Amino acid sequence: MNFVFSKNELNGMFNLIFEKLTNQ
């Protein structure tokens, strides 16, 4: 399996997770 993440994709994922964690 080949996982290739650009910085934009990683930033987007972290932003979504952070928002869900902080919006509880």
Backbone torsions as a table, in degrees:
resi	resn	phi	psi	omega
1	MET	NA	140.6	-176.4
2	ASN	-116.2	114.8	179.4
3	PHE	-106.8	114.3	178.5
4	VAL	-124.3	112.0	-179.9
5	PHE	-114.6	128.2	173.0
6	SER	-81.6	163.1	-179.7
7	LYS	-60.5	-35.3	179.1
8	ASN	-62.8	-43.8	-179.2
9	GLU	-65.5	-43.1	178.7
10	LEU	-63.3	-43.2	178.9
11	ASN	-60.8	-42.3	179.6
12	GLY	-62.9	-43.8	179.6
13	MET	-63.4	-45.3	179.8
14	PHE	-64.2	-38.4	178.4
15	ASN	-61.6	-44.7	179.4
16	LEU	-62.4	-46.5	-179.5
17	ILE	-63.4	-44.8	-178.9
18	PHE	-62.2	-43.1	179.8
19	GLU	-62.7	-42.6	-179.9
20	LYS	-64.9	-38.8	-178.9
21	LEU	-69.3	-39.4	-174.5
22	THR	-85.1	-14.4	-177.9
23	ASN	-96.5	10.1	-179.0
24	GLN	-67.0	NA	NA
